[in-house]
């Protein structure tokens, strides 16, 4: 008996077509599943990144909204908690700054705060009453006070500053200056 080659291989070709169709279907299904799974992971991570950037830029009111019970949700809750603590700390620092500023601004003593580099951070308004120079003038010229100190008192003041760099608590000193008007 003779069978036509196309007829003989028809079941093989049908099986081959079915296998190719099934493989293509599985590949499409796997791709769609991977995209869905990737999005369920990357979207929360993107939200966490945006939140971290917002908080890092100083937007402490920004909160991430993720209702998840996994590690990503835990990280989101931790980030929100950190932002709340930073907000409270910032508020406390602002209050403290205003409190000390109020005390320093209304004292009759000449208050000035200098950073480790010798730059004025703060100079009280009373410096103008005492020296004739306004606070911004001291902040713009870090050597102004040095030039105002009476020549006979410069050594004592220099020693005082050296002691201040070595210790936190040092006794206050009195020294003479030459005011803007030339008075001692």
C-alpha positions, 0 to 999 in steps of 0.5 A: 500500500501506498500513502501520500506523504502529506497524509502520512505526516498530517498527524505530526504536522497537526501535533507540531502546530498544536505544540507551537500554538500552545508554546506561543500561548504560554509565552504570552501568558508568562509575559503578561504575568511577569509584567503584572508581577513586576508592576506589583513590585515596582510601583510600591518601590517607586512610591517609596523612592518618591517618598524618600526624595520628598522627605530628603528635600524637606517636605516632612508632611509627605506620607506614603500610602501603602496598605501592605503587610509585607516588607515593602509595607513595613518599610513604608510605615517606618519611613512615615514614622521617621518623617513624623519624628523629624517633623516633631524634632524640627518643630522643637528646634524651631521653638528652641531657636525662637526661645533663645533668640528672644532671650538673646535679642532682649538682653542688655549684654552683647551676645555673639555666637561664633562657629569653629571657623571664626564666623559669626552665627549670631550677634545680638541687637545690643551690640549696636548700643554698645559698639555703634556697629549693627549685627550684620556688620559683624557677620559680614566682617569676622575680624571687626571685633578684633579691630575694636578691642583695646590694644591693651586687652587683645592678649587677654581676649586672645587667651580667652578664645583659646581657652574657649576652643579647649573647653566648653565652660569658661568664665566670661571676661570683660574687655574694652573696645573702641566704639564707632564714635571712637569712645572707649 
